[in-house]
Amino acid sequence: MSTSIKTVAITAAHGNVGGHITNYILKKGYAVRILNRAGATQDTKKKQKLEEFKGRGAIIVDVDYDNIDSIVTGIKGVDVVVSAFGGNFLQASLNLVEAIHRSPVKLFLPTEYGCDVSNHPEYKSPMFQSKHEVFDAVKKYKIPYMLVICGYFIDMTFEPWFGFDFANGKVTTVGTGKEKWGFCHREDVGKYVAEAIGQPKFWNGTLGIHTDTLTADEIVANYEEVTGKKISKDYITPEKALELRDSSQLFSPTFLQMDLQLIAYKGISHYGVQQIKEFPNIKPITVRDFFVNTYGKK
């Protein structure tokens, strides 16, 4: 099978991650087909994003994700399918995998763009069950794939719900504060994906694109150096974190914070091999860069 790439289809092209990926795939010069969910209610901002991509040459195709034949039609003639669905679209994701199995697609990127949970099925969490199920289906059908593991999003992590309450001068973290966390800015995710899909050496494996690796204590130190403000640190044992997670409502702020921080504690927030040096033309945004740009260097 030829590995030449011309046409890329993407789901959730207007989303938190999909928007960045679509932007840079278009910039790379690929023909882009946006697989729009038929009948979906979209807010004004999402509609504007789709119109922007359409104006840059993307073709928008309405797809019924409950109908596998509709998906097959939508991806006809496509070389690469990039999924940017959220975790709540499990059945749509499984139907997409089935449609790819029936099609001559050369490469599939399942919805990952985060922590390295698919390579660690021993980590049990309802939040990531959908990723395990989708990857199991990909392996079952022997679909050529690329898992993009970037760690936590630099531009979404440092919020009170994640334990980083900088406004009130407090950070709460699971563990000792010495565990390594992997990070990547969402804009950089788009850049690395656009570069990697056309390079077969990255196919049928994991692409580790965490651009920064810091401990919670190092994160706080960077923030303090940039802003001149002091931050108090509170450490939660993993046992207590697991108790809090399992006793909290699914996807509540407490559930999310404990679950995501437990991943860092267990050492699977990022892939074991950092491959960003394979893309020397990309100058990634670091955590410190983000702090400087967001809070201003003192």
C-alpha positions, -999 to +999 in steps of 0.1 A: +000+000+000+013+034-009+022+057+020+017+089+000-007+113+018-029+138+000-063+139+017-070+140+054-104+137+070-110+150+106-138+147+131-147+175+156-127+200+135-141+229+155-132+214+189-106+222+216-080+200+199-094+194+164-094+231+156-056+233+161-050+201+141-072+212+113-055+246+111-020+231+107-031+203+084-045+230+061-013+250+064+007+220+055-012+219+022-032+187+025-067+184+011-089+185+042-124+169+045-143+178+077-166+151+088-194+172+103-219+154+126-252+155+107-279+173+126-256+185+153-265+218+170-235+242+168-230+275+185-220+306+166-183+302+174-182+267+160-200+276+129-176+305+123-147+281+128-161+257+102-167+286+077-132+298+082-118+263+074-142+261+044-128+295+032-093+280+033-103+251+011-116+225+035-146+204+023-174+199+048-192+166+046-222+158+068-219+123+083-244+103+104-222+087+130-249+062+139-248+049+103-216+031+094-224+032+056-227+070+059-192+072+075-178+049+048-192+073+022-178+103+041-142+089+041-142+076+006-109+085-011-094+097+021-058+087+030-057+096+067-085+099+092-079+120+123-104+117+152-107+146+176-139+134+193-144+139+230-145+108+253-183+110+254-186+099+217-177+063+222-202+047+199-194+073+172-157+065+176-163+027+174-185+032+143-157+053+128-132+025+134-156+000+117-160+023+087-122+026+084-119-012+085-142-013+055-122+014+036-087+016+022-076+043+047-038+043+051-036+058+086-059+065+116-053+087+145-077+078+173-087+104+199-056+105+222-038+138+225-033+135+262-019+111+288-005+076+279-035+056+291-040+035+259-006+019+264-014+012+300-047-006+301-040-015+337-049+020+347-087+017+353-108+048+351-143+054+337-129+086+321-105+067+299-125+035+292-136+048+258-099+052+247-092+016+257-122+003+238-114+023+206-078+012+206-088-024+212-110-022+181-081-006+161-058-035+171-085-061+164-089-049+128-051-043+124-057-007+112-026+013+107-026+039+135-007+066+153-013+073+190-004+109+197+006+113+234+013+148+245+007+149+282-014+176+298-024+207+277-003+237+289-030+261+280-058+243+299-041+227+330-033+256+352-068+262+366-084+258+400-103+227+389-070+210+382-055+220+416-037+251+404-055+280+422-029+306+414-054+335+420-057+324+457-020+314+460-026+277+464-017+245+446-029+210+455-012+180+440-013+142+444+019+127+456+052+143+468+055+171+443+085+153+428+066+132+402+071+142+365+043+157+345+044+159+307+030+189+289+023+202+254+004+233+242-026+225+220-013+247+192+019+226+192-002+194+191-016+206+158+018+214+145+033+180+153+003+160+140+005+179+107+042+171+104+040+135+115+011+120+095+031+122+063+061+103+078+055+065+078+082+059+103+058+072+130+030+049+119+018+019+138+032+032+171+031+060+196+043+095+189+055+112+222+052+149+217+053+162+253+074+194+249+080+199+286+084+177+316+082+192+351+073+182+386+045+200+405+072+217+427+090+228+395+058+242+381+052+263+412+088+274+412+085+286+376+053+305+384+068+321+415+099+332+395+078+347+367+053+365+388+071+372+421+042+357+440+045+330+466+023+299+463+014+275+492+015+237+483-007+210+496+000+174+490-025+146+489-016+109+492-025+087+463-047+066+486-067+097+496-069+108+460-083+075+449-108+077+477-119+112+467-121+102+430-142+071+436-166+089+460-171+119+437-197+123+409-183+112+376-166+141+358-171+165+386-142+189+393-130+167+422-132+135+401-113+151+372-085+166+394-079+134+413-081+111+383-058+132+361-033+138+389-032+101+398-020+095+362+010+118+368+017+101+401+018+067+383+042+081+357+019+078+327+011+114+320+034+113+290+050+087+267+084+072+277+101+085+246+101+122+237+102+125+199+100+163+194+136+164+182+124+147+151+107+180+142+135+206+146+115+232+126+089+234+154+097+257+183+074+245+211+058+266+238+071+256+273+053+259+306+075+288+315+068+304+281+031+301+289+035+317+323+055+346+309+030+352+281+000+348+305+012+365+336+041+387+325+077+383+336+086+403+367 
